[in-house]
Amino acid sequence: MAVRNAEPVGSLQEVKEAGLDREDLLGIYRNLLITRGIEERGHILYKQGKIPGSFYTGRGNEASAVGVATAMGPNDVGTPLQRDLGVHVARGLEPWRILAQYMGRADGPTRGRDGNIHLADARLGLHAMVSHLPAMLPVAVGMALAFRIREERRVAVAWCGEGAAARGDAHEGMNLAGVRRLPVVFVIDNNQWAYSTPTYLEYAVEHLADRAAAYGFDGVVVDGTDVLAVYREAKRAIEKAREGGGPTLIESVTLRMEGHAVHDDAFYVPKELFEEWARRDPIERFRGWLRDVAQMTDEEEDEVTNGVKRLLNESIERAEASPLPDPSTLLDGVFAAQEELDTPHHK
Amino acid sequence: MAEKTYLQAISDGLRQEMRRDARICVMGEDVGLYGGAFKVTNGFQEEFGAWRVLDMPLSETAIVAGATGAALMGLRPVAEMQFADFVSCAWDHLVTVAAKQHYRAGTPIPIVLRLPSGGGFSGGPFHSQNPESSFAHIPGLKVVCPATPADAKGLLVSAIEDANPVLFFEHKHLYRRIKGDVPDERYTIPFGQARVHRAGDDITLVTWGAMVYTADEAAGRLAEDGVSVEVLDLRTLIPWDRERVLDSVRRCSKVLVLHEDTRTGGFGAEIAATIAEESFEHLDAPVRRLAAPDSPVPFSPVLEKAFIPQVDDVVAALRELAAY
């Protein structure tokens, strides 16, 4: 059960074998651009004072998020975190609702109750993160437990950062998942910095995926800037879990290309490191592959990029038109009502 | 109708619910093969199988988080902390995730957390606490503290039906000591309805859990003095029956609030403050509180007896109020 280093994906043939056709590939590219576009536009809105509180981005992690989400089945579930906007995008959360959430509007998924990327649409199989990372990881294990109890062929995906991997929640969740061989895939987004803390102050193993052996399942390290490699590894792990093969721990290595949040200029990250990882930008990398290997045409590329631009422009307009929540609803929803049980997200 | 112990009422009530609803699963430490540290789930694994009565690793976080995730997927987990004291290890998952998820994300978390609580048998600092007020302070959680076998069953059924996280405090000192008639059929007891344990006109005594019996014994002594004490058993703290309490206070004009939890920030403070705000003009004496002192729960029987409010302490407080 030694940790495995995933090979990069090269040829079109390999990609086909992994289950992706041309439309899927262009869809992945589109989701990558939407993800980055929402965060770039969000950053501008933040500077314009239109987004209260703070603002977090996942620049550099787009391929990791989109790659895993693309590998999930329609009835699978997950608990993505603050660098994983691409998961929400790939599962179909409309960008205008994400922007409405950033702006604290009534149409955001949390209706102004929570902010920034603390969002999810349960109907899409995703459940909103909390700040106490990685608290949603053992919750996802509980979802997998429900699937196992009911003998459903569904998988839960639990995200965690390399920083939060130090917390007991990660240990308790992974241990339980290993003991019960639950259908859950753990994705550690290793972006090398927990706020200002570098990895050598966070853990003492070579790879975080090494820890999988301690819980009795497989670990794999993948280059998180290679969307196709991430997809292939996530697909393998998810289908293995679906077939009763138990959990897998995927460590997806990237660099957090911006500060912890917009207030943080990340002065503590060496400039050379940023330069090195900027050359491996996940979106540029995939675009290059699409052009060189998949022969993406100018027309195809224009259609995707123009479509994304239009979508984002419309989304901002629609989000800004969304009303602010009515203060008289402040106490609505502190407690759930009986009739809210057994809604579609339970199924 | 049969006479049952408080423990048997909980056990039978839970078994009855599991027989009628396949979504209910039990998870906790030693709840399966061993039948639970207090044997509440004795025989459950044989009847319902190892995937509905789950022996969990020693991981309170994973137990509560696991219950939360399973509830999000449509199950109705009834999780057990082996002792209520250990809920501190799962605090984050109740307070950070379960309590806030519906308000934020709109997804109900229908979980019940069974919490064997309370002292009186030298459990020491880590097996005797009554941490109900900590959770009563957290919006989004419900807090239940049954005192009688019949209430324990009916409130447990309501807790399982409820769409929210419910903390169900079972007082360990009542488990085998207290017996009462419990209907055989399924029934619920709504949250937020106090029970008049003993009717009276002179002093209102508000309490819950094991202190109901301490209060009742003390009220019996006051009756010998010719003072009539009304003992109100709150049954649930969140929500709590403000109207019933305030009605009784307005009638009796004197009130003692009693609890086994420590004094400062205990739930009695909330009750006393509410009475002062809402019924000040009706009071003929200052609102009195009687609670454990602000210390950890001590081990040695003589220290523990000094810590937990005793009948004599309640009698003394009631007599002071009567004489005021």
Interface residues (C-beta under 8 A of the other chain):
Chain A: V77 P109 T110 R111 R113 D114 H118 L119 A120 A122 H127 A128 V130 S131 H132 A135 M136 P138 V139 A140 V141 G142 M143 A144 L145 A146 F147 R148 I149 R150 A156 G168 D169 E172 G173 N175 L176 V179 G333 V334 F335 A336 A337 Q338 E340 L341 D342 H345 H346 K347
Chain B: C25 W51 R52 L54 M56 P57 S59 T61 A62 A65 G66 A67 T68 G69 A70 A71 L72 M73 G74 L75 P77 D92 H93 T96 V97 K100 Q101 H102 Y103 R104 A105 G106 T107 P108 I109 P110 P139 G140 K142 E161 D162 A163 N164
